[in-house]
Amino acid sequence: MIQPGKEKKIFYLLCLYHLIIWTAVPYFSNKNLPLDVIEALAWGQDFNLGYNKHPPLSAWIPGFFFKIFGNKDWIYYLLSQVFIVISFIFLWKLSS
């Protein structure tokens, strides 16, 4: 059983492991980025106030990361996992 007071530490360690593992696994196992990511990168080249399918933030963030880091696939896998871990933390705080 988990000792009282250690839940928070274990939770953040699990979030860190999740971030590392699910950034590395797709990077080493996929040859190409998913088509949705490529589409977001294409839209993110121009910072418009709207796009024909999605709100602009879903294209701005990958476009911003492309401008900073360039053409590195692992960055986009990391970016997706950062948003997932933020969701985990939000749900953890909400459930407390």
C-alpha positions in Angstrom: 0.0 0.0 0.0 1.1 3.6 -0.6 2.2 5.5 2.4 0.1 8.5 3.3 1.5 11.7 1.8 3.4 9.9 -1.0 0.6 10.0 -3.5 1.6 13.4 -4.9 5.2 12.3 -5.5 4.2 9.0 -7.1 1.7 10.9 -9.3 4.3 13.3 -10.6 6.8 10.5 -11.2 4.2 8.6 -13.2 3.5 11.8 -15.2 7.3 12.1 -15.9 7.6 8.5 -17.0 4.5 8.8 -19.2 6.0 11.9 -20.8 9.3 10.2 -21.5 8.0 6.8 -22.6 5.2 8.2 -24.9 7.6 10.7 -26.4 10.2 8.0 -27.2 8.0 5.1 -28.3 6.3 6.9 -31.3 9.6 8.6 -32.2 11.5 5.3 -32.5 8.6 3.3 -33.9 7.1 5.7 -36.5 8.8 6.7 -39.7 6.5 9.7 -40.3 4.5 12.1 -38.2 0.7 11.5 -38.1 -1.2 13.2 -40.8 -3.1 15.5 -38.4 0.3 16.8 -37.1 1.5 17.4 -40.6 -1.8 19.2 -41.4 -1.4 21.4 -38.2 2.2 22.2 -39.2 1.1 23.3 -42.7 -1.6 25.5 -41.2 0.7 26.9 -38.6 3.0 28.4 -41.3 0.6 31.3 -41.5 -0.7 32.7 -38.3 -4.3 33.3 -39.4 -7.2 34.1 -37.1 -9.1 31.1 -38.3 -8.8 28.0 -40.5 -11.4 26.0 -42.4 -11.6 23.0 -40.0 -10.3 24.0 -36.6 -9.8 26.9 -34.2 -6.5 28.7 -34.8 -4.7 27.7 -31.6 -4.4 24.1 -32.8 -2.3 25.4 -35.7 -0.5 28.2 -33.9 1.2 26.0 -31.3 2.8 23.5 -33.7 3.7 26.4 -36.0 5.4 28.2 -33.1 7.3 25.1 -32.2 8.3 24.6 -35.8 9.7 28.2 -35.9 11.7 27.5 -32.7 12.9 23.9 -33.2 12.6 23.3 -36.9 12.0 19.9 -38.5 12.5 17.5 -35.6 9.8 14.9 -35.2 10.4 14.2 -31.5 9.4 17.8 -30.6 5.9 17.2 -31.8 5.6 13.9 -29.9 6.9 15.7 -26.8 4.4 18.6 -27.4 1.5 16.2 -27.5 2.6 14.5 -24.3 3.1 17.8 -22.5 -0.6 18.6 -23.2 -1.6 15.1 -22.0 0.4 15.5 -18.8 -1.1 19.0 -18.2 -4.5 17.3 -18.5 -3.5 14.6 -16.0 -2.4 17.3 -13.5 -5.6 19.3 -14.1 -7.7 16.1 -13.4 -5.6 15.3 -10.3 -6.2 18.8 -8.9 -9.8 18.6 -9.8 -10.3 15.3 -8.0 -8.5 16.5 -4.8 
